[in-house]
Amino acid sequence: MRKKLLLLILGLLGAVAAPAAPLERDLGQGLTYFRVHVLPEDLPVVGSVRGQAVILDVRYVPGDARLGAGLALWLRAHANPRSPVFLLANSATSPALLSPFSAADSIAGLVILGPASPDFAADVSLPVSAADDRRAYEALERGVSVKALLSDAPDKVRNDEARLDKDHLSDADEPPTDTDRPADHRPPQLIDAVLQRAVQLHRGLLALKRL
């Protein structure tokens, strides 16, 4: 009985300590999102994404020089101008993981994106606070859809398809002014600005027929 109890406790501790499973999302048009929690286990198999554009999210990932070298090898095996890798990182990403990419011989097809910060250099820096970046990052872990985190345009009523004939409008039928509308107290929509920009870059390259 005591042995079974000990095994149960060890099993529960193992479940708590186990790292989160990697996240993968199909973003359409040949773009796939991968979130890394642990290196190198969470890196996608190179052959499974060959010829595809990839977003690799290494925000908040710890690591040393050895793991950084392994990440660099993966990127060199996959990234190229026709199948780019958009690497999402921030100041909380281990510097050892990013140091191989600060050299002059940067990897063709690799674009590093992240919040602007004095202690973090990215190819594309975004004016996002560390707190907002963290909130957006954690939202996906909580089950918020990628689509919701990418869209910052609220639903808009389309008036162009149902225009009213001005000749039949009376003063009483005029739409209310801004001062007549109730104030919108909803909190601003949570957007993952770093991920959003990576998707925008990919779509732009597609539009330019660069991919």
N, C-alpha and C positions, 0 to 999 in steps of 0.2 A: 504494500500500500504506500509506504513512504517513497519507494522507488518510482512508482507511478506519479505521485505528487511532484517529485523532483523533475521528472521528464516533462510534466505539464507546465511547470513554472519555466523551465528552460525553453520550451516551445513558445510560450507567450513572450518571453524576453526576446527570442529570435525574431518573432513577428514584429515587435515594436522597433527593433533595431534594423530590420531589413530596409534597404533603400527603396525609394519609390520606383515603380516600374517606368521604363522610358515611355514617353508619349510620342505618338505618330499621328499626323493628320494630313489627309490629302487636300491640298488647297486648289486643286484644279489646274488645267492648262499646263500639265507637266511639272508642277511644283509640289514638293512634299516637305512637310515640317517635321523635324525630329527634335525632341527636347532631351538633352543629356543630363542625367543626374550623377552618374558614376562613369569615369573613364577607366579602361577602354570598353567596358562591357556594353554601354549604351550606344556605341557608334554603329550605324547601319552597315551591313555587309556591303562592301564596295560594289560587288557585282549586281546586287539587288537594286541599286540606284544609278547604275552606269548610264550615261547619256541623259540624265535628268538633272534639272535644277533642284537644289536642296537648300532649305533653311535649317541650319544647325544651331540650336540654342544652347549655349554654354554659360549663361548667366548664373552666377552663384556656385559654379562648379569648382571644387578644390582640386589641387594637383601639384605635382612637383616637376622638375625638369625632365624626368624620364617620361612621364605622362604627356608633357608638352611635346616631346619629340615624337611620341606615338601619334598624337593628334596631327602634327605636321605631316607625318608620313601618310595618314589617311587623306588629308586635304590634297596633298600632291598627287595622290593616286586618283582622286576624283575631280577636283576643280580644274576647269579650263574655260576659256571664253564661251564655248558653246553649251557647257553645262556648269554654270557658276554655282558657288557655294556662298550663301549669305550667312555669315557667322555673327550671331547675336551674343554680345558680351557686355560687361559693365565693370565698374571699379571693384565689385565684389567677386569677379572672376579671378582665380589665382593668376598673378602676373607670370608665373612660370609656364602657364599654358599658352600665353600669348607672346612670350618673348621671342620664339622662333620667327614670328611674322614681322618683327620690327627691323629685320635685316634688309639690306639693299635688294637682295634677290627675293622679292616678294613673290607670292604664288599667283600666277595668272589665273584669273577667274575667281579669285577670293575677294570678297567685300566684307569688311568688318563694320558692324553697325552697333551703336550703343548710345546711352545718354551722355551728354557732354559733362566732363569732369576733369579737374586739374590733374588727377593722377591716373587718367585713362585716355589713351589716344585711339581713335577709331577713324576709319576711312569716311564714314558718315556719322557725324555727331548730331544728336537731336536734343532740343531744349526740354528735357524731361527730368523732373526731380527724381532723386533716388527713391523717395517714398512712393511716388506714382508708378515708377517702374516696378517696384516690388509688388504693389497692389495688383497691377495688371498681370504680372507673372504668376502670382498665386491664384488669380481668378481662374485660370485654365485648370489648375490643379483641383479646384473646387467644383469643376464641372461646367463652367461657363463656356459656351461654344466659341470656336475660333471666329465664326462669322460675326458674333456680337462684339468681340474684341477688336475687330477690324473696321467696323462701321461706326463713324461718328456723325453720320447724317441722319437726323430724326425723320420719321415719316412725314411727308409733306402732302398737303392736299393739292391735287392738280386742278387748277382753275382753267387752264388753257383749253381743256376739252369740253368744258361746260360753261362757256362764257354767256353771260346774260346780255340780252339786247338792251343797250343803254336807253333806247327810246321808250322802253317799257318799265324802266326803273323809276320809282318815285323816291322822294326824300326819305320816306319811312322805310324803304327797302334797302337803303344804303348799308353796306357792311359796317360793323362796329369799328371804331378807331382803336388804336393800341391801348388807349387809356380805359376803354370799355372792357377790354379782355381781362379775365382773372390772371393774377400773377402765377407763373409756373414755378413752384417751389421744389420741383424734382431735382435731385442731385445730378450733376453732370455725368453723362454716360462714361463708363470706364473703357478706355481705349488702350491697347498695347501699341503705343506709338512706334516702338522699335520694330516690332513684327509688322506693323502696318506699312512702314517705309520699305521694308524688305520686299513685301508683296508688290508695292507700287513700282519698285525698281525692276522687278521681274516682268511685270506687265508692260513697262515701258520698253524693255529690251525686246519683248515679243512684238510690240507695235512697230519697232524699228527694224524688225526681221533680223535681229542680231542672234537669235537663238533658233 
